[in-house]
Amino acid sequence: MSRASQAALALAAVMRNRELRLVELAWGASIVAEWAHFVALGVFAYNAGGTTAVGIAGLARLLPAALVAPLASSLGDRLPRERILVGTALVGACALAGSSVAFFAGGNAALVYAFAAVIGITSTLFRPAMQAVLPSLACTPEELIAANGASSTIESLGTLAGPLLAGVLVSITNPGVVFAAAAATLLAGALLLAPLRIEGVIPPSAAGGSVHKYLLDGVRGVRGPARLILLLMAAQGFVRGCLNVLIVVAVFRVFDAGDGAVGYLTAGLGLGGLVGALGAMSLHGRRLAVALGVALVFWGLPIALIAPHPSLPAAMLLLAVVGAANSFEDVAGFTLLQRTVPDAVLSRALGLVWGAVMGAVALGSIAAPAVVAAVGPRTAFVLVGALLPILTLLCWSRLRRIDREVLAPAAELEVVSRVPLFVPLSLVAKEHLAGRLTRLHAEPGEVVVRAGDTGDRFYIVDSGELEITNGAHGSARGGDFFGEIALLRDVPRTATVRAVSASDLYALERDDFLSALTHSAARAAGETVAEARLAVTAPQ
C-alpha cells in the first residue's frame, strides 16, 4: 500500500472517532486563528515601527506564554483536560476580539501587544492540553501516530488557510478585520469542544504537597529521551522565531513586495506541511527518533538556501519543504513525548516543553533583528538555517539509541491489547494496565483458582494449557483469559482452574481490573462475556 493510501486510511479512522474528530476540528480552528493573528500582528507592527517593532511584537506574543505555560498547563493534570481546552479557546477568542477593538479605537500598539501576549498564552496552553488528550482517545500506538498525523495535517491546513485568509483581508481591509475574523473562528472551535467528555481514563493519583513539588514532578517527567526531544524542539523553536521575523524582513527588504506577501509566503509553510503531514501518518512506531532527526535537517537546510535564490517563488517552494519537515517533526516528536512521559504528569511535562519552545521562539524573534542588522538579511538566512542540521548531527547517535532501546514493543502491552475486554480502552489505559500485570508460573497440576474462593485477580494466559471445571470441562490456552465473573458480579469463584502443562500467566489485581472497566464499552464487553459463559455453565 502506498504512503498516500496509508495516510488516507489513518486519517479516515481518526475522523470516525467522534471524540478525536471534535478535538481535531477545534484544533484546526485554533491554528487558523493563531496564524491569521500572526500575519495581522506582523503587518501592524511593521507599519508601526519597522523591523524592530516586529521583533518586539513577537517577544510580547511569546515570552509571557513561555513563562506562564509550565505553571498553567499543570491544570490539565488536576482538572478535566477537555474543560481546559474549552476555557483557553474562549479566553483566546476574547483577546482576539479585544485586539480588533484596540485597532479600531486608535491603533494603540501597547494594547494590541498586550492582547497578543494573552493570545500567545492561550495558544500555548491549548497545544499541550490537546496533545495530552490524544493518548486518552487513541487505542493503539498506531492510532496515536495517526491522531498526531491528523493534528499535523490539520495544522498544515490551518497554516495555509490562516495566512491566506489574513493576506487577502489585510490587502483589502486592515489588521483589525483580521483580528475580528480570527476571534469568530476560535469561538467556533470552543463550541465544537463543548460536548466533549472523556471516559475510561485511569485517574492519576492526587498530587500531594506544595505547588512547587507538583510542578517539580512535571519537570522530572521530562527525563532521559524526553529531555533530548525537548532540547531539539526548543532549538527548532528558536529557528522558527528567527524565521517569523526573516519572512517579514524578506518581503519588504529583499523581495520589495506588499503587505499581502507576508501571508502568501507564510502559506508556503502550510502547503508543504499538508503534504508532509499526510506522509507522517505512515511513520512506523519504532523509527520515530530517526524520523525526527531527518525532519530537523530539512527544517534548516531550505532556510539557508533562500539566500542564494532571493525570489518570491523560490522562497515559497523552499518554505514548503520546511513546512513538510515541520509536520514530520511534530508527529515524531510529540508521539515520542506521549509515549515516554507518564500520563499522570503529561500535561505538566508538555506545558514545560511548550514553554521552552515558546521561549525559544521569543528569543529567536528578538535575536533575528540583531542578526539582520549585523550581517544583512541574506547572510542571516544562512546562519539561521545551518543551526538545526549541525545540532542534529551532533545528536544522531542518541536518536538512533532511542529507536533501538526505548520504543521496543512491551510484551505486557501486547498481552493487554489481545484481550477483547480491553480493546475499547485508550492507549493510556492499556499502558496503565500493562504496568500493573504480574507474571506467574504454574506447574502441571497446580490450582490457579478454586471454585468458591474470593475473586481477587483477573488472569490472562500467555502460554501452556489449563483445565477449567465448573460441572462442565473446558480449557484455556495462550491468549485466553478467566476470572472476570467473580470480579464483575462480586461473587465467589464459579470454577476451578488447574494447570495441565507448565503454564505462564499474567495476573491483574481486582481494583486495576475494575478501574479499567469504568469505560462503558469495556464494561459492556465484560458483561457480555460473563453472561455468555454463565449461560452455558462456562468456566469462571
PyMOL commands that set and color helices and strands:
alter all, ss='L'
color gray80, all
select helices_A, chain A and resi 3-16+18-77+81-104+109-137+141-172+175-193+211-221+225-254+260-280+288-306+312-340+343-375+377-406+411-418+420-422+427-436+484-489+510-516+520-535
alter helices_A, ss='H'
color red, helices_A
select strands_A, chain A and resi 438-442+447-449+457-463+465-469+473-477+481-482+496-499+503-509
alter strands_A, ss='S'
color yellow, strands_A
deselect
rebuild
show_as cartoon
